[in-house]
């Protein structure tokens, strides 16, 4: 009886269907980097897993290095894709970022865009905005943002979370320890759960496992 009761308590604590919400954590401890990227370079951002060099990770043994490879514009690194959003649903993302250039580049911030194509991460249905904070530039600092899906006919099916780098070509920033949370029923895709390479579409991600 005690074993059955303990199991029931575990289910209540972890089931998203019971109103506990849905969350995912990414700290780039494997070989996975990004879900995709956008910009003028090919690729716009060079994403590399680093293990203790040239900086110490914030969490675990590895961190993700983002190198600007765009000759113009602001490159975007896709780090999460939240699908099956209901109208008025709220999604919160927080992560740790690293740079040592106060009030200057290189730096980065959280941004996002709406996506109504459940099969293609590159689908674009308008900017979702994001934080205006470029960080203190004193090493690791945490940044977070909450997006609210519009209500009614203006609602979207998905949200792609971006790390936008504000740097010169060749400059680098680092990110680590990302937490994504949303309501029960949403699907959260992060690099660790999707693909070991920077795939451009969800169909190409699935093709890796056929």
C-alpha positions, 0 to 999 in steps of 0.5 A: 500500500505504501509503495502504491501511495508513493507512486501516486504522489510521484505521478501527481508531481510530474504529470503535465496533464494535471495542471503542473505545466510543461518544462524543459532544461538544456545545458548543452552537455551532449553534442547538440547545438541549435535547432536552426539559425537565421542571418546573412552568413552560411551559417549565420552563427557558428555554434560550438560545444565548449568544455571548460575553455575559454571560460568555465561553464555556468552549469555542468561541464559544457557550454555553448559558444556562439560565433557571429558569422554574418557579414551584416545584420543580426544573426539569430540562434534558434534554441527552443521551439514551443508548439501546440500553443493555446490562445493566451498561453504564456511561455517563459524562458531563462538562460545564462549568458556570458560576455565581458564587454559592459555597454558594448559588443559582443553581447546577446539577448533573448528574442522570439518569433511566432511560427504557425507551421508545425512542420518547419522551424523556419516558418515565420508569423511575425516578431514576438519581441523579447528583452531589451537588456544586453547584460552587464558584461561582467561574466555570467548573468541570467536573462529571462522573458515571458511571451504571451500568445495573443487571444482569439483569432490572433493566436499563434500555433508556436513560438521559436525562441532566439538568442540574438547576438550583437557582435562583429563578425568573428566575435563570440558569446556563450550561453548555458543552463536554459529553462523553458516552461509553459502550460500543460499540453504544449510541446517543447523542442530543445536541441538535446531532444531534437537533433545533434546538428543544426537542422533547418526543418522539423522534417529533416530532424525526424529524418535523422532517426529513420 
